């Protein structure tokens, strides 16, 4: 039987369930899209001298980075938690 921590250790998605793989990639794409949108808003804000766009741009960049890091940490800590669980 293949356990979840084996899938996480391999990090290749070979044994991941299809819906897990889709959710993982959607979360990564969403985080990258947030960061790109933040960069665009920051660039527009710099050319227009609009502090409101600066704030939104920085916020979206930070949110995108946190999203990508959060997905990675979630998968990593889930594997660590199951390894220490006694199996």
C-alpha positions in Angstrom: 0.0 0.0 0.0 1.3 3.5 -0.9 1.0 6.0 2.0 0.7 9.8 1.6 4.2 10.4 3.1 5.7 8.2 0.4 4.1 10.4 -2.3 5.3 13.6 -0.6 8.9 12.3 -0.2 9.1 11.4 -3.9 7.7 14.9 -4.8 7.0 13.7 -8.4 3.2 13.3 -8.1 3.4 9.8 -9.6 1.1 8.3 -7.1 -1.0 11.4 -6.3 -4.7 11.1 -6.8 -6.0 13.1 -9.8 -8.0 15.6 -7.7 -5.0 16.2 -5.4 -2.7 16.9 -8.3 -5.3 19.3 -9.8 -5.7 21.2 -6.5 -2.0 21.4 -5.9 -1.3 22.9 -9.4 -4.3 25.3 -9.1 -2.9 26.6 -5.8 0.5 27.1 -7.3 -1.0 28.8 -10.4 -3.2 31.0 -8.2 -0.2 32.1 -6.1 1.9 32.9 -9.2 -1.0 34.8 -10.7 -1.4 36.9 -7.5 2.3 37.8 -7.6 2.2 38.7 -11.3 -0.9 40.8 -10.8 0.9 42.5 -7.9 3.9 43.3 -10.1 1.6 44.7 -12.8 -0.3 46.9 -10.3 3.0 48.1 -8.8 4.3 49.0 -12.2 1.1 50.9 -13.0 1.2 52.6 -9.6 4.8 53.7 -10.2 4.0 55.3 -13.5 0.8 57.0 -12.2 2.2 58.0 -8.8 -0.9 56.4 -7.2 -0.2 55.2 -3.7 -3.4 53.1 -3.7 -2.1 50.9 -6.5 1.3 50.6 -4.7 -0.4 49.2 -1.6 -2.5 46.8 -3.6 0.5 45.7 -5.7 2.7 45.0 -2.6 -0.2 43.2 -1.0 -0.8 41.0 -4.0 2.8 40.2 -4.3 3.0 39.2 -0.6 -0.2 37.2 -0.9 1.1 35.3 -3.9 4.4 34.4 -2.2 2.6 33.3 0.9 0.2 31.1 -1.2 3.1 29.3 -2.9 5.1 28.9 0.3 1.9 27.8 2.2 1.1 25.0 -0.3 4.7 23.7 -0.1 4.7 23.8 3.7 1.3 22.1 3.9 2.5 19.2 1.8 5.8 19.0 3.7 4.4 19.2 7.2 1.7 16.7 6.4 4.3 14.2 5.5 6.3 14.9 8.6 3.2 14.6 10.8 2.3 11.2 9.4 5.9 9.9 9.8 5.9 10.8 13.5 2.4 9.4 14.0 3.7 5.9 14.8 3.2 4.1 11.5 
